[in-house]
Amino acid sequence: MSIASIRKEYTMQSLSESDTDPHPLRQFDRWWDEALQSGIDEVNAMTLSTVSEQGKPSSRIVLLKGCDDRGFVFYTNYRSRKGLELETNPHASLLFFWKELERQIRIEGICSKVSPEESDAYYASRPEGSRIGAWASPQSQVIESRDTLKESFRHMEERLGGVVHRPDYWGGYRLNPNCMEFWQGRPNRLHDRIRYRLTEEGEWSRCRLAP
């Protein structure tokens, strides 16, 4: 089978303006609940895209770890590629793709660091191995081999002695959205796309986009 011949017809559901909540974060909550109930594996996996000082985009999968009226939270090493890019350009985008529901959600906005207290609380909730890993891994830097990483982990495990506090270079970001799009797959590639944009007055406008 050729790559070009791979295709799927989307037939499960539809999405109209009247079906959606006037506020995109409440609409997200609605779809999130349905995704949870559907049993999707790693339902909180999302693509995070950042842009370098040179205008070059990069994307990777991260995990959603919080969502409220302030936005969407994820955690990382601040010295990683994404952390350094967000330091110089806080504009970023998120993408959820739930193929089981034939849905995707695109989110654009501005990232800022969460409070140290929020980062501490989440870090403390992680398994000890993950907490040690945050110390052991110089994320996004070149390393000699996997053995180097394993030796760093063993060294940090001994050094920390069971008291694994959060490194100051590791913590959370919150993406505060200014544009969100809800996409529902439909037959004949005539997909439903409902986009929300934040106006200068701080209100959300809603419209339908052509697929």
C-alpha positions as CSV (number, residue, x, y, z in Angstrom):
1,M,0.0,0.0,0.0
2,S,1.4,3.4,-0.9
3,I,1.4,6.2,1.6
4,A,-0.8,8.4,-0.6
5,S,-3.5,5.7,-0.6
6,I,-3.8,5.6,3.2
7,R,-7.0,7.3,4.3
8,K,-9.9,7.1,6.8
9,E,-13.5,8.3,6.5
10,Y,-14.7,10.2,9.5
11,T,-18.3,9.4,10.4
12,M,-18.7,9.4,14.1
13,Q,-20.1,12.8,15.1
14,S,-20.8,16.4,14.1
15,L,-20.2,19.8,15.6
16,S,-22.3,22.9,15.2
17,E,-22.1,26.3,16.7
18,S,-25.2,25.6,18.8
19,D,-23.5,22.5,20.2
20,T,-20.6,24.4,21.6
21,D,-20.3,26.4,24.8
22,P,-19.8,30.2,24.4
23,H,-16.5,29.9,26.4
24,P,-13.8,27.7,24.9
25,L,-12.4,26.5,28.2
26,R,-15.8,25.1,29.2
27,Q,-16.1,23.5,25.7
28,F,-12.7,22.0,26.4
29,D,-13.9,20.6,29.7
30,R,-16.9,19.0,27.9
31,W,-14.7,17.3,25.3
32,W,-12.1,16.4,28.0
33,D,-14.8,14.6,30.0
34,E,-15.9,12.7,26.9
35,A,-12.3,11.8,26.1
36,L,-11.8,10.5,29.6
37,Q,-14.9,8.4,29.5
38,S,-13.9,6.9,26.2
39,G,-10.8,5.3,27.8
40,I,-8.2,6.9,25.4
41,D,-4.7,5.9,26.3
42,E,-2.7,8.9,27.6
43,V,-5.5,11.2,27.0
44,N,-3.4,14.1,28.3
45,A,-0.7,13.7,25.7
46,M,-0.5,16.9,23.6
47,T,1.9,18.4,21.0
48,L,3.7,21.5,22.2
49,S,5.2,23.7,19.5
50,T,7.6,26.5,20.2
51,V,9.6,28.9,18.0
52,S,13.3,29.8,18.3
53,E,14.8,33.3,18.1
54,Q,15.5,32.5,14.4
55,G,11.8,31.8,13.8
56,K,12.4,28.0,13.5
57,P,9.5,25.9,15.0
58,S,9.9,22.7,16.9
59,S,7.4,20.3,18.3
60,R,7.3,17.5,20.9
61,I,4.7,15.6,22.9
62,V,4.3,16.7,26.5
63,L,1.6,15.8,29.1
64,L,-1.1,18.1,30.3
65,K,-0.9,18.3,34.1
66,G,-3.5,21.0,34.9
67,C,-6.2,23.0,33.3
68,D,-8.4,25.8,34.7
69,D,-9.6,29.3,33.8
70,R,-6.0,30.5,33.7
71,G,-4.9,28.0,31.0
72,F,-3.1,24.7,30.4
73,V,-0.2,23.5,32.5
74,F,2.8,21.3,31.7
75,Y,6.2,20.7,33.3
76,T,9.7,20.5,32.0
77,N,13.4,21.4,32.5
78,Y,13.7,25.2,32.0
79,R,17.1,24.6,30.3
80,S,15.7,22.3,27.7
81,R,15.2,23.4,24.1
82,K,11.5,24.2,24.7
83,G,12.4,26.1,27.9
84,L,15.0,28.2,26.2
85,E,12.7,28.9,23.3
86,L,9.9,29.9,25.6
87,E,12.3,32.2,27.4
88,T,12.9,34.3,24.3
89,N,9.5,33.8,22.6
90,P,6.6,32.9,25.0
91,H,4.1,32.4,22.1
92,A,3.4,28.7,21.7
93,S,0.7,26.2,20.6
94,L,-0.8,23.0,21.8
95,L,-2.6,20.2,19.9
96,F,-4.7,17.4,21.2
97,F,-5.5,14.6,18.7
98,W,-8.0,12.0,19.9
99,K,-8.3,9.7,17.0
100,E,-10.8,7.4,18.9
101,L,-13.3,10.3,18.8
102,E,-12.1,11.7,15.5
103,R,-11.4,15.0,17.2
104,Q,-8.6,17.5,17.6
105,I,-8.2,20.7,19.6
106,R,-5.7,23.4,18.6
107,I,-4.7,26.0,21.2
108,E,-2.6,29.1,20.8
109,G,-1.4,31.4,23.5
110,I,1.3,32.8,25.6
111,C,3.3,30.8,28.2
112,S,4.5,31.9,31.6
113,K,6.1,30.0,34.4
114,V,3.7,28.8,37.2
115,S,4.5,29.8,40.7
116,P,7.3,28.0,42.6
117,E,4.7,26.7,45.0
118,E,2.7,25.0,42.2
119,S,5.9,23.5,40.8
120,D,6.9,22.2,44.2
121,A,3.5,20.6,44.8
122,Y,3.5,18.8,41.4
123,Y,7.2,17.8,41.8
124,A,6.5,16.3,45.2
125,S,3.7,14.2,43.7
126,R,6.0,12.5,41.2
127,P,7.5,9.0,41.7
128,E,10.9,9.2,43.3
129,G,12.6,7.9,40.2
130,S,11.1,10.7,38.1
131,R,12.3,13.3,40.7
132,I,15.8,11.9,40.6
133,G,15.7,11.8,36.8
134,A,15.0,15.6,36.7
135,W,18.4,16.0,38.5
136,A,20.2,13.4,36.5
137,S,19.3,14.4,32.9
138,P,20.7,17.6,31.3
139,Q,17.7,17.7,29.0
140,S,18.3,18.5,25.4
141,Q,22.1,18.5,25.8
142,V,24.5,16.1,24.0
143,I,25.6,13.2,26.1
144,E,28.2,10.5,25.4
145,S,26.0,7.5,25.9
146,R,23.1,6.0,27.8
147,D,25.6,4.7,30.3
148,T,26.6,8.3,31.0
149,L,22.9,9.0,31.8
150,K,22.6,5.9,34.0
151,E,25.7,6.8,35.9
152,S,24.4,10.3,36.5
153,F,21.2,8.9,37.9
154,R,23.1,6.6,40.3
155,H,25.3,9.5,41.4
156,M,22.3,11.7,42.0
157,E,20.4,8.9,43.8
158,E,23.4,8.6,46.3
159,R,23.9,12.3,46.6
160,L,20.3,13.2,47.3
161,G,19.9,10.4,49.9
162,G,16.1,10.1,49.7
163,V,15.5,13.8,50.1
164,V,14.7,14.8,46.5
165,H,13.7,18.5,46.4
166,R,12.9,20.3,43.1
167,P,15.8,21.7,41.1
168,D,15.4,25.4,40.5
169,Y,15.8,24.8,36.8
170,W,12.7,22.5,36.6
171,G,9.1,23.5,36.9
172,G,5.8,24.3,35.2
173,Y,4.5,26.6,32.4
174,R,1.0,27.7,31.9
175,L,-0.2,28.5,28.4
176,N,-2.9,31.2,28.6
177,P,-5.0,30.8,25.4
178,N,-6.0,33.5,23.0
179,C,-7.2,31.2,20.2
180,M,-8.8,27.7,20.4
181,E,-10.2,25.6,17.6
182,F,-12.3,22.5,18.0
183,W,-12.2,20.1,15.0
184,Q,-14.6,17.2,14.4
185,G,-13.9,14.8,11.5
186,R,-16.8,14.5,9.0
187,P,-17.4,12.5,5.8
188,N,-15.9,13.7,2.5
189,R,-13.3,15.8,4.4
190,L,-16.0,18.4,5.1
191,H,-14.9,18.6,8.7
192,D,-16.5,20.8,11.3
193,R,-14.2,23.5,12.6
194,I,-15.3,25.9,15.3
195,R,-12.8,28.6,16.3
196,Y,-12.7,30.9,19.3
197,R,-10.6,34.1,19.4
198,L,-10.1,36.4,22.4
199,T,-11.0,40.0,21.4
200,E,-9.3,43.2,22.6
201,E,-12.2,43.6,25.0
202,G,-11.4,40.3,26.6
203,E,-14.4,38.5,25.2
204,W,-14.4,35.3,23.2
205,S,-15.8,35.4,19.6
206,R,-16.8,32.2,17.9
207,C,-17.0,31.3,14.1
208,R,-17.0,28.4,11.7
209,L,-14.0,27.8,9.5
210,A,-14.0,26.0,6.2
211,P,-12.2,22.6,6.4
